Amino acid sequence: MSTMSYALTDSATMLRRQLKRMARYPSMTLQLAGIPVIFLLLFVYVFGGTLGNGLGGTAGGRGAYVNYVTPGIVMMTVAAVAQGTAISVAMDMTEGIIARFRTMAIARVSVLTGHVLGALVQTLLSVAVVVGVALLIGFRPTATPVEWVATVGVLAMLTYALTWLCVALGMVSKTVESASNLPMPLVFLPFLGSGFVPTESMPTALRWFAEYQPFTPIIETIRGLLLGTGIGNSAVLATAWCAGIALVGYLWAKKLFNRDPTT
């Protein structure tokens, strides 16, 4: 068996470990999907009437706002699951299982790959729950099957990037508690972008940050695919941001995993 075959086999084993952990602790997946659902209901039913009227156009109110805010809530869901991955990695690092894996004849990359693939499955399940609730309360996408597939591709690309970054954050954390706090800005970045209100409505300095931070082009790409709004160069920027974040996260996580554990 070649080195690549060993790496794939060991990665599949580590993925099964993550899936069994998800099945053993279903409350974690429910919590990761539940918090974005609460935010969705809060913004649509508490603020949606006023915020929807401010979006412009002939339609307004909650019906318009649920269409606008759902891509931002989906973004928050992806970031929340990535945050959960940082916690899971930190638990492995502090409970000694990583030290045990280091002594076994397995592909070293498979340990981290299992976390990333498990997070991808958990993200797709959580996003499906959030989109399902959004559809029930009035979200009406106009996407074709091809555009739905493209949306899943964008979400998978973002999940891959954020998860590698959070794997590194989990490994650099000294405790599980700090691992839960370090990725927190990722969960709130959609608020400081176009996830909840148009960037044109923000003060100048905040508007500049909102337009150039990585989540805004990703949100606009998903919004354009699902609702037919203009995408412009957002898809190119979204791909570039995801590729950059994934590369930095992967190299950082690999360096941390291969460091001398006694230092």
Rosetta blueprint (number, residue, H / E / L):
1 M L
2 S L
3 T H
4 M H
5 S H
6 Y H
7 A H
8 L H
9 T H
10 D H
11 S H
12 A H
13 T H
14 M H
15 L H
16 R H
17 R H
18 Q H
19 L H
20 K H
21 R H
22 M H
23 A H
24 R H
25 Y L
26 P H
27 S H
28 M H
29 T H
30 L H
31 Q H
32 L H
33 A H
34 G H
35 I H
36 P H
37 V H
38 I H
39 F H
40 L H
41 L H
42 L H
43 F H
44 V H
45 Y H
46 V H
47 F H
48 G H
49 G H
50 T H
51 L H
52 G H
53 N H
54 G L
55 L L
56 G L
57 G L
58 T L
59 A L
60 G L
61 G H
62 R H
63 G H
64 A H
65 Y H
66 V H
67 N H
68 Y H
69 V H
70 T H
71 P H
72 G H
73 I H
74 V H
75 M H
76 M H
77 T H
78 V H
79 A H
80 A H
81 V H
82 A H
83 Q H
84 G H
85 T H
86 A H
87 I H
88 S H
89 V H
90 A H
91 M H
92 D H
93 M H
94 T H
95 E H
96 G L
97 I H
98 I H
99 A H
100 R H
101 F H
102 R H
103 T L
104 M L
105 A L
106 I L
107 A L
108 R H
109 V H
110 S H
111 V H
112 L H
113 T H
114 G H
115 H H
116 V H
117 L H
118 G H
119 A H
120 L H
121 V H
122 Q H
123 T H
124 L H
125 L H
126 S H
127 V H
128 A H
129 V H
130 V H
131 V H
132 G H
133 V H
134 A H
135 L H
136 L H
137 I L
138 G L
139 F L
140 R L
141 P L
142 T L
143 A L
144 T L
145 P H
146 V H
147 E H
148 W H
149 V H
150 A H
151 T H
152 V H
153 G H
154 V H
155 L H
156 A H
157 M H
158 L H
159 T H
160 Y H
161 A H
162 L H
163 T H
164 W H
165 L H
166 C H
167 V H
168 A H
169 L H
170 G H
171 M H
172 V H
173 S L
174 K L
175 T L
176 V H
177 E H
178 S H
179 A H
180 S H
181 N H
182 L L
183 P L
184 M H
185 P H
186 L H
187 V H
188 F H
189 L H
190 P H
191 F H
192 L H
193 G L
194 S L
195 G L
196 F L
197 V L
198 P L
199 T H
200 E H
201 S H
202 M L
203 P L
204 T H
205 A H
206 L H
207 R H
208 W H
209 F H
210 A H
211 E H
212 Y H
213 Q L
214 P L
215 F H
216 T H
217 P H
218 I H
219 I H
220 E H
221 T H
222 I H
223 R H
224 G H
225 L H
226 L H
227 L H
228 G L
229 T L
230 G L
231 I L
232 G L
233 N L
234 S H
235 A H
236 V H
237 L H
238 A H
239 T H
240 A H
241 W H
242 C H
243 A H
244 G H
245 I H
246 A H
247 L H
248 V H
249 G H
250 Y H
251 L H
252 W H
253 A H
254 K H
255 K H
256 L H
257 F H
258 N H
259 R L
260 D L
261 P L
262 T L
263 T L
